[in-house]
Amino acid sequence: MKEQITDVIKQIEIDHGVKILFACESGSRAWGFPSKESDYDVRFIYIQQPDWYLSIDRKRDVIEIPARDSVSIPVDPLLDMSGWELAKALRLFRKSNPPLLEWLQSTIVYYQSYSTIDQMRELEQKIFSPVSCMHHYVSMAKGNFRDLIQGEEVGVKKYLNVLRPLLAAKWIEKYETIPPIEFQDLVEELVPGGEWKDSIEDLLKQKRAGEEIYLEPRLDAIYEHLQKEIEHLEAYAKSINADIPDPTAELDMLFRGALREVWDED
């Protein structure tokens, strides 16, 4: 699949007249618990040509393959690719956008070119907002938990979809730093040994070995633990406050430097 991803990246550049700066895996493969049916959720950051930015009109700043956009080569059905234009990505970076921070933390990198992404990584701890990221992960855990409790039988994936953001929030509570993207790292650091950890490890084994639609009776012990953790983290999220210096000037310089680096070479 990596060869197909590389081919699509090259074709996006040709067909859409852009340069891709970075492409990585997100979702279950990046988190470390893909199943047999998991898609390849590739996310990328790209930069348009300088003239694209010299307009009074706001233009579409997302490329989605194959959902809304196309390339002139076949795309594997398991491949889902979505990218943000660099200025959009930097505006979200300024807000400490958790999905973008996860992209930068991904251990599965398919492509990286030029110095822009390394410069962003150098700034990420400086711009990191524990407040916005905590609210994001708690909200995600709470929403996925509501989905979890709808029936007496639930998919293994639904448990993990609550556990991952919940543990990311607990990491922020403990360290006030960007949480690692790999779920196993969160478990090893934050979950003490015993029945609770054994239950999580068992869920991971089932997810990696089974199908996405695999169902089992609701695990009430896990359900009750999740409910208590979410209530605690929700209260904690309301109590924290952190002022982050405005990084706009640095990000403007980074953006202008990227335009010069990418397009002055051509």
C-alpha positions as CSV (number, residue, x, y, z in Angstrom):
1,M,0.0,0.0,0.0
2,K,2.9,2.4,0.7
3,E,3.8,2.4,-3.0
4,Q,0.2,3.2,-4.0
5,I,0.2,6.0,-1.4
6,T,3.4,7.4,-2.9
7,D,2.0,7.2,-6.4
8,V,-1.2,9.1,-5.4
9,I,0.9,11.8,-3.6
10,K,2.8,12.3,-6.8
11,Q,-0.4,12.4,-8.9
12,I,-2.1,14.9,-6.5
13,E,0.9,17.2,-7.1
14,I,0.6,16.9,-10.8
15,D,-3.2,17.1,-11.1
16,H,-3.8,19.8,-8.5
17,G,-0.7,21.9,-9.1
18,V,0.5,21.7,-5.4
19,K,3.4,20.5,-3.4
20,I,2.8,18.0,-0.6
21,L,5.0,18.7,2.4
22,F,4.0,15.8,4.6
23,A,1.8,12.7,4.6
24,C,1.2,10.3,7.5
25,E,-1.2,7.6,8.7
26,S,-3.9,8.6,11.2
27,G,-6.8,6.6,12.8
28,S,-6.5,3.1,14.0
29,R,-3.3,2.2,12.2
30,A,-1.5,5.1,13.7
31,W,-3.0,4.4,17.2
32,G,-1.8,0.9,17.0
33,F,-5.0,-1.2,16.8
34,P,-5.9,-1.8,13.2
35,S,-8.1,-4.7,12.3
36,K,-8.3,-6.8,9.1
37,E,-10.9,-4.3,7.7
38,S,-9.2,-1.1,8.6
39,D,-8.8,1.6,5.9
40,Y,-5.6,3.5,5.4
41,D,-6.4,7.0,6.7
42,V,-3.7,9.1,5.1
43,R,-3.6,12.8,6.1
44,F,-1.3,15.3,4.4
45,I,-0.4,19.0,4.4
46,Y,0.2,20.8,1.1
47,I,1.1,24.2,-0.2
48,Q,-0.4,26.0,-3.2
49,Q,1.6,28.1,-5.7
50,P,2.2,31.7,-4.7
51,D,-0.4,33.2,-7.0
52,W,-3.1,31.1,-5.4
53,Y,-2.7,33.2,-2.2
54,L,-2.9,36.5,-4.1
55,S,-6.7,36.7,-4.3
56,I,-9.4,38.6,-2.5
57,D,-11.6,35.5,-2.5
58,R,-11.3,32.6,-0.1
59,K,-10.7,29.4,-1.9
60,R,-11.2,25.7,-1.0
61,D,-8.3,24.7,1.2
62,V,-8.9,20.9,1.5
63,I,-8.2,18.0,-0.9
64,E,-10.1,14.8,-0.3
65,I,-9.2,11.7,-2.3
66,P,-11.5,10.0,-3.5
67,A,-14.4,11.6,-1.5
68,R,-14.7,14.9,-3.3
69,D,-11.6,15.2,-5.5
70,S,-10.0,12.9,-8.0
71,V,-6.6,12.0,-9.5
72,S,-5.9,10.5,-12.9
73,I,-4.8,7.1,-11.6
74,P,-6.8,4.3,-9.9
75,V,-7.1,4.6,-6.1
76,D,-7.3,1.5,-3.9
77,P,-10.7,1.2,-2.2
78,L,-9.1,0.9,1.2
79,L,-7.2,4.2,0.7
80,D,-8.8,7.4,2.2
81,M,-6.6,10.5,1.8
82,S,-7.4,14.0,3.0
83,G,-5.1,17.1,3.1
84,W,-5.1,20.6,4.5
85,E,-3.5,23.6,2.7
86,L,-0.6,25.0,4.7
87,A,-2.2,28.3,5.7
88,K,-5.2,26.4,7.0
89,A,-3.0,23.9,8.8
90,L,-1.1,26.8,10.5
91,R,-4.2,28.5,11.6
92,L,-5.3,25.3,13.2
93,F,-1.8,24.7,14.6
94,R,-2.1,28.1,16.3
95,K,-5.3,26.8,18.0
96,S,-3.5,23.7,19.1
97,N,-5.8,21.5,17.0
98,P,-5.5,18.0,18.4
99,P,-6.0,16.1,15.1
100,L,-3.2,18.1,13.5
101,L,-0.9,17.6,16.5
102,E,-1.6,13.8,16.2
103,W,-0.5,14.0,12.5
104,L,2.8,15.5,13.6
105,Q,3.2,12.7,16.3
106,S,2.4,9.9,13.9
107,T,5.0,7.1,13.7
108,I,3.8,6.1,10.2
109,V,5.1,8.8,7.9
110,Y,4.7,8.1,4.2
111,Y,6.3,11.3,2.8
112,Q,8.0,14.4,4.0
113,S,9.7,17.1,1.9
114,Y,11.2,20.5,2.7
115,S,11.8,21.9,6.2
116,T,8.3,23.1,7.1
117,I,7.1,20.1,9.1
118,D,10.4,20.1,11.2
119,Q,9.9,23.8,11.9
120,M,6.3,23.1,13.1
121,R,7.5,20.3,15.3
122,E,10.0,22.6,16.9
123,L,7.1,25.0,17.8
124,E,4.5,22.4,18.9
125,Q,5.3,22.3,22.6
126,K,5.4,26.2,22.6
127,I,1.9,26.5,21.0
128,F,0.4,23.5,22.8
129,S,-2.7,24.5,24.8
130,P,-3.7,21.9,27.4
131,V,-7.1,23.7,27.7
132,S,-8.2,23.2,24.1
133,C,-6.8,19.7,23.8
134,M,-8.3,18.6,27.1
135,H,-11.7,19.8,26.1
136,H,-11.3,18.1,22.7
137,Y,-10.4,14.7,24.1
138,V,-13.0,14.8,26.9
139,S,-15.7,15.8,24.5
140,M,-14.7,13.0,22.1
141,A,-14.6,10.4,25.0
142,K,-18.0,11.6,26.2
143,G,-19.6,11.5,22.8
144,N,-18.2,8.0,22.0
145,F,-19.3,6.8,25.5
146,R,-22.9,7.8,24.7
147,D,-22.6,5.7,21.6
148,L,-21.2,2.8,23.6
149,I,-24.1,2.6,26.0
150,Q,-26.9,2.4,23.4
151,G,-27.2,-1.4,23.5
152,E,-26.4,-4.5,25.5
153,E,-24.0,-5.6,22.7
154,V,-21.3,-3.3,21.5
155,G,-18.3,-3.6,19.2
156,V,-14.8,-3.9,20.6
157,K,-13.9,-0.8,18.5
158,K,-16.4,1.3,20.4
159,Y,-14.6,0.6,23.7
160,L,-11.3,1.6,22.2
161,N,-12.9,4.8,20.7
162,V,-13.7,5.9,24.3
163,L,-10.5,4.7,25.9
164,R,-8.1,6.4,23.5
165,P,-9.3,10.0,23.9
166,L,-9.9,9.3,27.6
167,L,-6.3,8.3,28.1
168,A,-5.0,11.2,26.0
169,A,-6.9,13.5,28.3
170,K,-5.4,11.8,31.4
171,W,-2.0,12.2,29.9
172,I,-2.6,16.0,29.6
173,E,-3.9,16.1,33.1
174,K,-0.7,14.4,34.4
175,Y,2.0,15.9,32.2
176,E,0.5,19.0,30.4
177,T,2.2,17.9,27.2
178,I,1.1,16.6,23.9
179,P,0.0,12.9,24.4
180,P,1.7,10.2,22.3
181,I,-0.4,8.9,19.4
182,E,0.2,5.2,20.1
183,F,-2.5,3.8,22.3
184,Q,-0.1,1.2,23.9
185,D,2.2,4.0,25.1
186,L,-0.8,5.6,26.9
187,V,-1.8,2.3,28.4
188,E,1.7,1.5,29.7
189,E,2.2,4.9,31.2
190,L,-1.2,5.6,32.7
191,V,-2.9,2.3,33.5
192,P,-1.6,0.3,36.5
193,G,-1.4,-3.4,36.3
194,G,-4.4,-5.5,37.4
195,E,-7.9,-6.3,36.1
196,W,-8.5,-2.9,34.5
197,K,-5.3,-3.1,32.4
198,D,-5.9,-6.8,31.6
199,S,-9.3,-5.8,30.3
200,I,-7.8,-3.2,28.0
201,E,-5.1,-5.6,26.7
202,D,-7.8,-8.2,26.0
203,L,-9.8,-5.6,24.0
204,L,-6.7,-4.7,22.0
205,K,-6.0,-8.4,21.1
206,Q,-9.6,-8.8,19.9
207,K,-9.5,-5.7,17.8
208,R,-6.3,-6.6,16.1
209,A,-7.4,-10.2,15.4
210,G,-11.1,-9.6,14.6
211,E,-13.4,-7.9,12.2
212,E,-14.7,-4.4,12.7
213,I,-18.3,-5.6,13.2
214,Y,-17.4,-8.1,16.0
215,L,-19.9,-7.7,18.9
216,E,-19.9,-9.0,22.5
217,P,-22.1,-8.4,25.6
218,R,-21.4,-5.0,27.2
219,L,-18.6,-5.2,29.7
220,D,-20.1,-3.6,32.7
221,A,-16.9,-3.3,34.7
222,I,-15.2,-1.3,31.9
223,Y,-18.4,0.7,31.4
224,E,-18.5,1.8,35.1
225,H,-14.8,2.7,35.1
226,L,-15.2,4.7,31.9
227,Q,-18.1,6.6,33.3
228,K,-16.2,7.6,36.5
229,E,-13.1,8.7,34.5
230,I,-15.1,10.8,32.1
231,E,-16.9,12.5,35.0
232,H,-13.6,13.3,36.7
233,L,-11.9,14.6,33.5
234,E,-14.9,16.7,32.6
235,A,-14.7,18.4,36.0
236,Y,-10.9,18.8,35.6
237,A,-11.3,20.3,32.1
238,K,-13.5,23.1,33.5
239,S,-11.0,24.0,36.2
240,I,-7.8,24.5,34.1
241,N,-6.7,27.7,32.5
242,A,-3.5,28.4,30.5
243,D,-2.4,31.5,28.6
244,I,-0.4,30.7,25.5
245,P,1.7,33.5,23.9
246,D,0.3,34.4,20.5
247,P,2.5,32.6,17.9
248,T,1.0,34.3,14.8
249,A,4.2,36.3,13.9
250,E,6.3,33.1,14.0
251,L,3.8,31.2,12.0
252,D,3.6,34.0,9.4
253,M,7.4,33.8,9.0
254,L,7.2,30.0,8.8
255,F,4.6,30.3,6.0
256,R,6.5,32.9,4.0
257,G,9.6,30.9,4.3
258,A,7.8,27.7,3.1
259,L,6.6,29.6,0.0
260,R,10.2,30.7,-0.8
261,E,11.7,27.3,-0.1
262,V,9.2,25.3,-2.1
263,W,8.6,27.5,-5.2
264,D,11.9,29.4,-5.6
265,E,13.6,26.0,-6.4
266,D,11.4,25.4,-9.4
